[in-house]
């Protein structure tokens, strides 16, 4: 329950930030993708059915504020969680560097995947001009990720939740 | 029990079930009134006040930064005068903002009167959370009579249509989104086509016959045939027409009449436009 409340609060703040700030700044790519960072943290450090469900719910909440195909972000966040979980369990590492790398590639691949699923794979041919923007956004998300992980760790300590990865 | 296959692979299995559920939602879609639409409406309802607060907060922050920069240049004056000046400047800026907002709302009311239809004004409080789609969040919802599919306009022209509503907020699909399409025509030559957005930013007039006379600078307006937008509203102007290459249709780029990033208030047409057959009968 504490995990749900903690991530729920972070998701509300993250989504409010991501939906309100881009309308005020001229360059959208400067806004990090905070929800991916949360999904990576869940995958790296919380191994269970509940964290998988939280990742799905975070994506579905993003669907309420983004895109035209409900379920698209839910799919992508579940994928990000699953890949992060697999890397965490197989490589036995869950540090900030691995997290930031996962956030970088996760941000690019989820964006391209979302475009492909929503608009058809033909649409990927039109994304050439978007790639620099997507890469910049992914890089900024990766740079911000360790700070968000640290904030999450602090909040988890306050809530009495385990901070490190829980091995099965 | 805990060493069993299902237990060992429970995360993988749960994730697979959730992925299948996501694909099911993507393929079937979520319609207003569906059970699956309720969480989305709830999220929009929860986020919209936070969005409004963020918007006010950032407006206040930029005002404070502006005041501070101004004060650096008048440090020879005493503190009382500087405070007074800052207060007067702040009041002045706020009054100017109110005046601009009043003028904008007045213009929207003028547009509503010109359309001769029922309409509601709303503030823009946010934009697409991921930036991959081109949508806006506005401050009015189903409690103000807004419904999915209603046309959203600005003084300059067409903005988009409503795709999700909650009691006090709604999402608007902009006309430059890849999933947006509306029926339009060239006001000069009467050449028809479908105005559609691109994956990256931009708007095209699709399916305009190659034999049609469409030129740069022509105005593209709504036809009213889609049953959403009233006829004759400005969509944008033709930026570029390409006739090269094979194919039956022209490649027409359009510059939207509305700068979506600068939008602060919009007008939502709450009454569907009359069917053109009905107009002809009248």
Contacts between the chains, C-beta under 8 A, distances in Angstrom:
chain1	res1	chain2	res2	distance
A	12	B	46	6.3
A	12	B	47	6.7
A	12	B	50	6.4
A	13	B	50	7.5
A	15	B	43	7.5
A	15	B	47	5.5
A	15	B	129	5.5
A	16	B	47	5.4
A	16	B	50	3.8
A	16	B	51	5.5
A	16	B	53	7.9
A	16	B	54	5.5
A	16	B	126	7.9
A	17	B	54	6.8
A	18	B	129	4.5
A	18	B	130	7.2
A	19	B	47	6.6
A	19	B	51	5.7
A	19	B	126	3.9
A	19	B	127	6.2
A	19	B	128	7.1
A	19	B	129	4.6
A	19	B	137	6.1
A	20	B	50	7.8
A	20	B	51	4.5
A	20	B	54	3.8
A	20	B	55	5.4
A	20	B	58	7.4
A	20	B	125	6.9
A	20	B	126	4.8
A	20	B	127	7.9
A	21	B	54	7.0
A	21	B	58	7.1
A	22	B	127	4.9
A	22	B	128	7.4
A	22	B	131	6.3
A	23	B	55	7.4
A	23	B	124	6.8
A	23	B	125	7.9
A	23	B	126	5.8
A	23	B	127	4.4
A	23	B	136	7.7
A	23	B	261	7.5
A	24	B	55	7.1
A	24	B	58	5.1
A	26	B	261	7.0
A	28	B	131	4.6
A	29	B	131	7.8
A	31	B	131	7.2
A	33	B	130	6.9
A	35	B	129	7.8
A	47	B	11	6.0
A	48	B	10	7.6
A	48	B	11	6.4
A	49	B	10	5.6
A	49	B	11	6.5
A	49	B	14	4.3
A	52	B	11	5.8
A	52	B	14	4.7
A	52	B	15	4.8
A	52	B	18	6.2
A	53	B	14	7.0
A	53	B	18	6.8
A	55	B	18	7.9
A	56	B	18	4.3
A	56	B	21	7.5
A	56	B	22	7.0
A	59	B	22	7.4
A	60	B	39	6.3
A	60	B	40	7.5
A	61	B	39	7.5
A	61	B	43	4.7
A	62	B	129	5.6
A	62	B	130	6.6
A	63	B	40	6.5
A	64	B	39	7.2
A	64	B	40	3.9
A	64	B	41	7.6
A	64	B	43	3.7
A	64	B	44	5.2
A	64	B	47	7.5
A	64	B	164	7.1
A	65	B	43	6.9
A	65	B	44	6.9
A	65	B	47	6.2
A	65	B	126	7.4
A	65	B	128	7.2
A	65	B	129	4.0
A	65	B	137	6.8
A	65	B	171	7.2
A	66	B	128	4.9
A	66	B	129	4.0
A	66	B	130	4.3
A	66	B	131	7.9
A	66	B	132	6.8
A	66	B	133	5.9
A	66	B	135	6.9
A	67	B	128	7.3
A	67	B	130	6.9
A	67	B	132	6.4
A	67	B	133	4.3
A	67	B	135	7.5
A	68	B	133	6.0
A	68	B	135	7.6
A	68	B	163	6.2
A	68	B	173	6.2
A	68	B	177	7.1
A	68	B	179	4.5
A	69	B	26	5.2
A	69	B	29	7.5
A	70	B	25	5.4
A	70	B	26	7.4
A	70	B	29	7.1
A	70	B	30	4.2
A	70	B	36	6.9
A	70	B	37	7.9
A	70	B	40	6.3
A	71	B	21	7.6
A	71	B	22	4.5
A	71	B	23	7.1
A	71	B	24	7.3
A	71	B	25	2.9
A	71	B	26	4.2
A	71	B	30	7.7
A	72	B	22	7.5
A	72	B	26	5.7
A	73	B	130	6.9
A	74	B	18	7.4
A	74	B	21	7.7
A	74	B	22	4.4
A	74	B	25	6.9
A	75	B	19	6.1
A	75	B	22	3.5
A	75	B	23	6.4
A	75	B	26	6.7
A	78	B	15	5.6
A	78	B	18	4.8
A	78	B	19	5.3
A	78	B	22	6.3
A	79	B	19	7.0
A	81	B	15	6.7
A	82	B	11	7.8
A	82	B	12	7.3
A	82	B	15	4.5
A	82	B	19	7.8
A	85	B	11	5.8
A	85	B	15	7.6
A	111	B	130	7.5
A	111	B	132	5.8
A	114	B	130	7.4
A	114	B	132	5.4
A	115	B	132	6.4
A	115	B	199	6.0
A	117	B	26	6.4
A	118	B	132	7.9
A	118	B	133	7.7
A	118	B	178	7.5
A	118	B	179	7.2
A	119	B	178	5.2
A	119	B	179	7.4
A	119	B	199	6.1
A	123	B	178	6.8
A	123	B	199	5.0
A	126	B	198	6.6
A	126	B	199	4.5
A	126	B	200	6.4
A	127	B	199	6.1
A	127	B	200	7.1
A	129	B	200	5.1
A	130	B	199	7.1
A	130	B	200	5.0
A	137	B	131	7.4
A	168	B	8	7.6
